[in-house]
């Protein structure tokens, strides 16, 4: 029997967020739509990836700072596996580089943690229907605008995807060994990316890196 035209399409969802209270809040929001089903919750990236591979949900909501496996590395692995699950990145950052890296890696949505519940639900609806959603408060148009030759170059734009991942985790207070585990790299490789990143930004120590991130409003005082 064909589905009635006005009958909502079921959507299966995985929620991956380190904090249980936040996960419960997201699940409660999803429960407002009876046709949506949260099929799994996870507190870390590695577990989330395993569950996505096993359950193949329609949508996976992923906190940018998942432990054990970095969110964008998780998204990259999903793309490599050819999984149909649509990733939505949940973040407290809205800088151009973070948003663009998420979308380029394969995310179908980028939602700010400061958004209202209705916006979060709209993101899931739009992405589940094959669209792309970015929180309206993020100036997406400016991100895709071609720079003029007179516009000052943002040094962050010179970083490769891996260098930016290392940069992001460093300013979050992680050590090289922890970053290596999160990105599934060797500590020596992380040190190489760190040195290259610091050279491109013309920064010589961690204190300078934190100061730079504060100036760019990537971390709060």
Secondary structure, 3 states (H helix, E strand, C coil): CCCCCCCCCCEEEEEECCCHHHHHHHHHHHCCCCCEEEEEEECEHHHHHHHHHHHCCCEEEEECCCECCCHHHHHHHHHHHCCCCEEEEEECCCCHHHHHHHHHHCCCEEEECCCCHHHHHHHHHHHHCCCCEECCCCCHHHHCCCCCCCCCCCHHHHCCHHHHHHHHHHHCCCCHHHHHHHHCCCHHHHHHHHHHHHHHHCCCCHHHHHHHHHHCCCCCC
